[in-house]
């Protein structure tokens, strides 16, 4: 019975480690994608003509959602 409990604990430890590794790599991939695609979109935005830029919607300041917005009852 103890060997079964030891195996379960060992697998639980392995599972926790592997899930932490997956989470870490997923986070790294998100950062790398953000860096890659941000660079390409900035490069694309700099090649727009003034006429094309005038068609873009105005940029709004970034504020946390919910802090300045009120819900009408």
Secondary structure, DSSP 8 states (H G I E B T S, - for coil): -HHHHHHHHHHHHHHHHHHHHHHHHHHHHHHHHHHHHHHHHHHHHHT--HHHHHTS--------TTTS-----
